[in-house]
Structure formats: structure tokens, C-alpha cells
Amino acid sequence: MASFKNFLALWLAFFAVEATGQISWNTSGTGSVTSNVCLGSAFIDVEFNNLTGGALPNDTLRIQLPQGVFFDASSINEISAFNVRTHNVSNLNAPVLVLDDLPAVGGTVRFSFKITSTCLALAHQQSGGAFNIAYTLSSGTTVFAVHTSPAFNLSTA
């Protein structure tokens, strides 16, 4: 029984690792963003592609923003056609978005959203905190590897 559990754990781990490389991300616009603190704002560009070879149903995107940086819930501007929308914005530092099912072919999602940096962001920077955004895409019960954006700049001017 123990060997079966070990086999099952290894099998599940293998497929979890397989899933990590099947979504390609482009958050390059993030690296050139400068957000002014104390209620300054900036737009973040996001693009990701479905490379799994199969459709991805029931898609959810969790976004983790740095300390002192908050999501503007009314700011989603989608360039693709997957109906990216807010699902849970009770924590504007960690919003949850949903989108229509991604097809196996042509599953490229492109959208932007606005962030606002508060004075807490300045304290985060002064204590050595980084300004990256973490994105976690899930489809049904499959959770893909966390994508961390390039760092963005924080300005006090």
C-alpha cells in the first residue's frame, strides 16, 4: 500500500510539473512601469497563451500585488475576446479574475489593468521589498505554476 501511495504521489507530481510549462506568459510591459506612490497609478499589461494542446475550462486568474499596491476593480481593458472580468475583489491586493474557457488553439489572453500605489508601498520599498506581481492561473482542478512579473519601478516624484 505504501508503494502505491508513493507511486501515486510521484505520478501526480510529474503531471503538476508538466502543467507548469504549458502556459507562456508575457508581462514585459510591467518592467517598464513606474508607479508614483501616495495614490499614483499605472497600467499593467498581461498576456498569456494556452500551450497545453487541449481546451482549458473554468479558468481563474489570481493576482498577488506587492504590499501597498492595489487593483482598480473597474479598470480591466481586454484586447482579446475571453471576457476577462473580476470575480472576487474583496482584497484589492489579491484580486481574483475569471475568463471564458481557453481553446486549445488560439488561446491567447491579452488585457491590462490599473494599479494604485499607496504610501504603504513606499514603506515596503524602504524595507527592501520587491515590486513584482504574481499570477496564478487555474483551470478546473489544474493549477499552473506561479508566474512572477519583472520588477517594476516605484517613484516618489
C-alpha positions in Angstrom: 0.0 0.0 0.0 2.9 2.4 0.8 4.5 1.8 -2.5 1.2 2.6 -4.3 0.9 5.8 -2.4 4.5 6.7 -3.3 3.8 5.9 -7.0 0.6 7.9 -6.9 2.4 10.9 -5.3 5.2 10.8 -7.9 2.7 10.4 -10.7 0.7 13.4 -9.5 3.9 15.4 -9.0 5.0 14.6 -12.6 1.8 15.9 -14.1 1.8 19.0 -11.8 5.3 19.8 -13.1 4.2 19.1 -16.7 1.5 21.6 -16.4 3.9 24.4 -15.3 5.5 24.7 -18.8 2.2 24.7 -20.7 1.3 28.4 -20.2 3.5 31.0 -21.7 3.5 34.5 -20.1 4.4 37.9 -21.4 4.2 40.6 -18.7 7.1 42.6 -20.2 5.1 45.9 -20.0 5.4 45.5 -16.2 9.1 46.1 -16.2 8.9 49.5 -17.7 6.0 50.7 -15.5 6.7 53.4 -12.9 4.1 53.8 -10.3 4.1 57.0 -8.2 3.4 56.5 -4.6 0.7 58.0 -2.4 -2.2 57.4 -4.8 -0.2 57.4 -8.0 -1.4 54.8 -10.6 -0.1 52.9 -13.6 -1.4 50.3 -16.1 -0.1 46.8 -16.2 -0.1 44.7 -19.4 -0.7 41.0 -19.2 -0.6 38.3 -22.0 -0.6 34.5 -21.6 -1.0 31.6 -24.0 -2.5 28.2 -23.7 0.1 25.7 -24.9 -1.4 22.6 -23.3 -2.8 21.2 -26.6 -6.2 21.0 -25.0 -9.0 23.3 -24.0 -8.9 24.9 -20.5 -12.3 25.2 -19.0 -13.3 27.1 -15.8 -10.4 29.5 -15.8 -9.4 31.6 -12.8 -6.5 34.0 -12.6 -5.3 35.0 -9.1 -3.2 38.1 -8.9 -1.0 38.9 -5.9 0.2 42.5 -5.9 3.1 43.9 -3.7 2.4 45.4 -0.3 0.8 48.9 -0.7 -0.2 48.3 -4.3 -3.9 47.8 -5.1 -6.0 46.7 -8.1 -8.5 49.1 -9.6 -11.6 46.8 -10.0 -13.1 48.9 -12.8 -10.0 49.1 -14.9 -9.8 45.9 -16.9 -9.2 46.6 -20.6 -9.2 43.4 -22.6 -7.7 43.3 -26.1 -8.6 39.6 -26.6 -12.1 38.1 -26.5 -12.2 35.9 -23.4 -14.4 38.1 -21.3 -11.8 38.7 -18.5 -13.7 40.0 -15.5 -13.5 40.4 -11.8 -14.7 37.5 -9.7 -13.6 38.4 -6.1 -12.2 41.8 -5.3 -12.8 41.8 -1.6 -9.0 42.1 -1.2 -7.7 44.6 -3.8 -4.2 43.5 -3.1 -5.1 40.0 -4.2 -7.9 40.1 -6.8 -9.3 37.0 -8.5 -10.4 37.2 -12.1 -12.3 34.7 -14.3 -12.4 34.3 -18.0 -14.1 32.3 -20.6 -12.7 28.8 -21.4 -9.5 28.9 -23.4 -9.5 26.8 -26.6 -6.6 24.5 -27.5 -5.7 26.7 -30.5 -5.8 30.5 -30.3 -6.0 30.6 -26.6 -4.1 33.9 -26.1 -5.4 36.3 -23.5 -4.4 39.9 -23.5 -5.6 42.6 -21.1 -4.4 45.4 -18.9 -5.5 46.7 -15.5 -4.7 49.7 -13.4 -2.8 49.6 -10.1 -2.7 52.3 -7.4 0.3 52.7 -5.1 -0.3 54.0 -1.6 2.2 55.3 0.9 2.4 51.7 2.3 4.2 50.8 -1.0 7.0 53.3 -0.1 7.4 51.7 3.3 7.6 48.3 1.6 10.3 49.6 -0.8 12.3 51.2 2.0 12.3 47.9 3.9 13.8 46.1 0.9 10.5 44.8 -0.6 10.4 43.9 -4.3 7.7 45.2 -6.7 6.7 42.1 -8.7 3.2 40.8 -9.4 2.5 37.1 -9.0 -0.1 35.5 -11.4 -1.6 32.0 -10.8 -3.8 30.5 -13.5 -6.0 27.6 -12.7 -8.3 25.6 -15.0 -10.8 23.4 -13.2 -8.6 21.5 -10.7 -5.3 22.1 -12.6 -3.2 24.9 -11.1 -0.3 26.1 -13.2 3.0 27.4 -11.9 3.0 30.9 -10.5 4.3 33.4 -12.9 6.2 36.4 -11.4 6.4 39.5 -13.4 9.6 41.5 -13.9 10.0 44.1 -11.2 8.5 47.5 -11.7 9.7 50.9 -10.5 8.4 52.9 -7.7 8.8 56.7 -7.8 8.3 59.3 -5.1 8.2 62.1 -7.7 
